[in-house]
Amino acid sequence: MNKLHILSNRLPFNANKSGDDFQLTPSVGGLATGMKSIYKKYNGNWIGWPGIAEEDLKGDDRHKIDKALARENCVSVHLTMQDVQLFYEGFSNNTIWPLFHYFNEFVEYDQETWDAYVEVNQKFANAALDVLGEGDTIWVHDYQLLLVPQMIKEKRPDVTIGFFLHIPFPSYEVFRILPWRNELIKGMLGADLLGFHTYDYERHFFSTVRRLLGLEINFNKIHCEDRIILADAFPMGIDYDKFMNASINVKHKLLQEKSELQLELEKYFLISPNRKLILSIDRLDYTKGIPNRLKAFSIFLEKYPEYQGRVSLVMLAVPSRGNVDQYKKLKEQVDGLVGYINGKFGKVNYTPIWYFYRSMPFENLIELYNASDVALITPVRDGMNLVAKEYVASRVNKTGVVILSEMAGVSKEMGEAININPNNFNEIADSIHQALEMPIDEQRSRMSTMQERIKRYDVFKWAAEFVKSLEKVEGIQQQFNTKKITSSIQKLIVGDYSDTKKRAIFLDYDGTLSGFKANPQDAFPDDEVLDIVKKLTADDKNEVTIISGRDRETLEKWFKGYDVNLIVEHGVWTRVRGGKWKMLQQINADWKENIRPALESFVDRTPGAFIEEKNYSLVWHYRKAEPEQGVLRANELKDELTNLIANHNLEIMEGNKVIEVKSGGINKGAAAMRFLGNKDFEFILAIGDDWTDEYMFRELPEMAVTVKVGMVNTAAKFKVESVEAVRKLLKSLAEKR
């Protein structure tokens, strides 16, 4: 990798006007922390919005901001107030944010905000394209820029692109609601590496890709027409040492160095040494489950009255989007619940909830982490939630308990926390009691394990692992492209073809000459295919053979009147042009009645699946079935068939969304070699798309030009990405006589 550039909605600096110039203040977020070391290490640029609308820039302010940011290797994407309103507040936060967090009732479907989203994403893509050099890599971040990877890839297919989503990716059933679902998925698939916080989000993404686009996915690799895309889980970490060291410093401060909050906390514990604090820190957002948390705390005080007067909930709610209706209503609801609980359980010397509606400096956060016995973190949906990790890192005495929603991505890493369902108020209340009663030894055992894990996989490790995977995907792309037929390779193939006088051409049909159809009988040859075959067969130097798994009646009807040889049912039958059908070896189909019931049972259990019967094989199709269910049933069927065919001379062949059972000993490779016989062909070409064609690729002579359709592992010498690429190659041959 040459340079690595970072692209995000905001830059890691806030620009503030000071006199006639601008001062830059570093951002304090986890992304800014993790990325600063990365982009500077690789001599890249950080591209993003500086935080000031263009209308607020006077005179040469824009030039001054750009100049100040350039000193930090940052590149500005300037946005207007309308851009911010429609793109950021509009589509990003009123459409994507609620949908991806499963709050469908808050989702707005607005064409104007979508148009602005597309336009602003293009602005970010253009800014990136301006700085990308040869061999550079770019890492795009988060839901505001879902379209950018594809926009960059279209202009610079040579650039390696990473994308990381910092919020959840929803299930297909939720994502499919969005009118612009295909555009967003295709935008993300412009990346070569896609990162998610958890495997669950990755799994939802794979499901959506399968169902919307029908792309093949093997393990964590998505097979597109011209490349392989990797997706993986990278749980984001924190700057562990920063929080740990800050916590140590708080404990060792001299009296005159202590903050007002620290002094008040010490005074509180001095007066009431047996009192406990439960900490709640969130942005005031409907995804954080704050009302649920308050209701559960009320139930706790009711259910365990002995803790009334002994436990307080410290609730820090950071203001967020206060001008939006649902956020205003949330604020009113939270204020009401806090007032109700404090009124019901409060006393002269006891306030059940300490409520702060503001942000706090970093030092004060550390003081709260230090002082609180329990961290209560109960979002109803959260991509990761770094507060849980920050609390753990700050507990230098290794005490304290984390109560954690299973709906937060971080719960996958923190099995030692008390995991709860954020919608089960009684469970949360009981968990608070469990946390407060937990013995110190158990607290330290749980906390030590979590600290070791979080320290080991911190934000710097997270960033480094993603970059390492970017380098890995570069190698995978190179590996898969080594066999790709480029324009120069195609020129050589056409040259060899032109220089020979006796040629054999073997062409698979489905997935090679014609794309797949939900109903196999709808895949009849179109005018373009027939024209290609006509031109190739018009050259008397060519022996053109359609070699397919299809039955002889279908192909005979489709290519009636065309001077082609036919090899069908994977090599059972062959017909030389102008001749009669011949069976290559004597086989029977008596086994069908034993196998058919198994296939029929899987048709009954898999809506959309059906059986195709050929003379000497049975085919179970699942192209029209639900993708995940189809794959699951196919694996089950293969296992069952393996046992059934044990005493028969049969083979199980897996094609593209099909499982075929056929008589053994017959394959395309053997059939092609028999067809060649002792004929002295100077040029041999074979093209196919699935693993049944691999027999042909392996059996044909070394001098044969073998071509796989699809960018997957193959024994073929070359690859092309699609049916369209096959047709393009064949047209170039047909033009040479």
Secondary structure, DSSP 8 states (H G I E B T S, - for coil): ---EEEEEEE-SEEEEEETTEEEEEE--SHHHHHHHHHHHHTT--EEEE-S--GGG--TTHHHHHHHHHHTTTEEE----HHHIIIIIIIIIIIIIHHHHTT-GGG----HHHHHHHHHHHHHHHHHHHHH--TT-EEEEESGGGTTHHHHHHHH-TTSEEEEE--S----HHHHTT-TTHHHHHHHHTTSSEEEESSHHHHHHHHHHHHHHH--EEETTEEE-SS-EEEEEE------HHHHHHHHHHHHT--GGG--HHHHHHHHHHHH-TT-EEEEEEEES-GGG-HHHHHHHHHHHHHH-GGGTTTEEEEEEEE---TTSHHHHHHHHHHHHHHHHHHHHH-BTTB-SEEEE-S---HHHHHHHHHH-SEEEE--SSBS--SHHHHHHHH-TT---EEEEETTBGGGGT-TTSEEE-TT-HHHHHHHHHHHHH--HHHHHHHHHHHHHHHHHT-HHHHHHHHHHHHHHHHHHHHHHHTTB--HHHHHHHHHHHHT-S-EEEEE--BTTTB---SSGGG----HHHHHHHHHHHHSTTEEEEEE-SS-HHHHHHHTTTS--EEEEGGGTEEE-TTS--EESS----TTHHHHHHHHHHHHHHSTT-EEEEETTEEEEE-TTS-HHHHHHHHHHHHHHHHHHGGGSSEEEEEETTEEEEEETT--HHHHHHHHHTT---SEEEEEE-SGGGHHHHHHS-TTSEEEEESSS--SSSEEESSHHHHHHHHHHHHT--
